[in-house]
Amino acid sequence: MTERTLGRIVAGPPTGGGRIAFASLLGTETMPLTELYRRSGLVARWLRDEHGIRPGDRIGILAANGPAWILLDLAALRLGARTAGFEPGKFTPGAGLVDTYDLTLLATDRPEAAGLPGVLPTAEVTAVAEGPGDGSGEAGPPPVVWAPEDVTTIKFTSGSTGEPKGLGATAGSVDSSLRAVQQIFGHGPGDDLFVFLPLSLLQQRYWVYSALLHGHDVTISTYEAAFAALRRVRPTVVMGVPAFFETAKRQIETRLRRDRGTPDPGAAARAVFGDRIRYLWTGSAPASPDMVRFLTDAGLPVYEGYGLNETCIVTKNHPGANRPGSVGRALPGKEILIGDDGVVSVRSDHPVNDHYAYAAPGDSERMFRPGGIVRTGDLGRLDEDGFLYILGRADDVIVLDNGKKVVVRPVEEALRADPSIAECVVFCPGQTDLVAVVSPAAVPADSEAIAAHLKRTNERLAADERISRVVVADEPFSIENGLLTSQFKPKRARILELHHTAVHDPTEGIHAS
């Protein structure tokens, strides 16, 4: 019988050592993983005895990364309860959230929710965890059993279009992913995995589970504090989206320009990431080949992977099998299927689920197929050695009025390859010519550099792929202004809505020469 990793986590305290750290702009708090486990037991008993939480109940968590998030998640696992991770800024705490998602309890750090029915301040969770307990000597509830088909958490899509879809993640899918990643990366004592993306994203919590299982360290931070914390905590592994590593690349390049002696990319990279990096993990969005090459050459190997909420981790490059430009080979328990239309489907031995818990009618049927198969909507190809290459979204194929099809992702990547452009989205008004809306790397935008790069890019593209105009956004795309998802993917529909007039007016923008 396959070992159930979640079962090991809830069965008793970790035996492999290791510690967890919480790094903010103000400093770093550290505790042994055994102490984290003990405190999660206190929280679990309190949730059971004071709030009536029972197996199958649902605990919503809407809070910034921090100890309370981790303690609630582990306490829920130990009670057999389900969590629902809500990303701050995307959801509003209150009775509406409790009712919509059938929450037994909503834990939040948002002050505007204080005193509302069904709402628990996370400060109370932290206080309980730091207290002495009730003196009974019982550190936590009796162990529960997580069957493979049991749902442990509700996770939500990043919401690049429409309302986020909710998906129940099964224990079997979590176990399978943790085993597969450990098999190829071998995390263990001496490693420190750095996590700063929202803990509402289930995969970020994987690394806490991994630490409890394998005895390595894990550091929890936030995006705002990440770069300040990196140099202080000196991790060995950093999990980040491509946009984060693009920012790191620019920081390293700035340090190299300031170096009055012989430029040393390795020294500049260590000044940003610390001196212990084993590798960098990225996914969730396309990674620029230039960025991957730059950081790898500077001594920071970047391994790109691929996965969706609906599939979890599917493929991953790693030290034993790495092919730049690809997103790696399938992990154990996953199978890549390429349809006649070029669309990638994924079959899993342990599917995340076979339907959405919350979605519009028809969404589940479009995504999930019998036999643990998910139709991703991504275009891709497999090479002769099984490495997967993602070519773009099937929905983002533009059909011109001459019948020619253009996959926009390579075009966007080509235009985004210049330092003057942070992000790029291509549209096709009237199905005749391509118009790019770009997020400038700086304000004011360097229009001359953008125009020069547009010319160079068009010289390399096929005739039907050439960009006729570039519309430069007044302000960079960001999560705050609603133009990027939490994983830094452009929200195409919102960007087009905001720039509709300029995209459709042939007199607007920087024209190709």
Beta strands, then each sheet from edge to edge (+ up, - down):
strand 1: 19-24
strand 2: 27-32
strand 3: 58-62
strand 4: 82-85
strand 5: 105-108
strand 6: 119-121
strand 7: 151-156
strand 8: 166-170
strand 9: 192-195
strand 10: 217-220
strand 11: 237-240
strand 12: 279-282
strand 13: 302-308
strand 14: 312-316
strand 15: 329-330
strand 16: 334-338
strand 17: 343-348
strand 18: 368-369
strand 19: 373-382
strand 20: 388-393
strand 21: 397-399
strand 22: 405-407
strand 23: 421-427
strand 24: 434-440
strand 25: 467-472
strand 26: 510-511
sheet 1: 2+ 1- 10- 9- 11- 12- 13- 14+ 15-
sheet 2: 6+ 5+ 3+ 4+ 7+ 8-
sheet 3: 16+ 17- 19+ 18-
sheet 4: 16+ 17- 19+ 20-
sheet 5: 21+ 22-
sheet 6: 23+ 24- 25- 26+
end
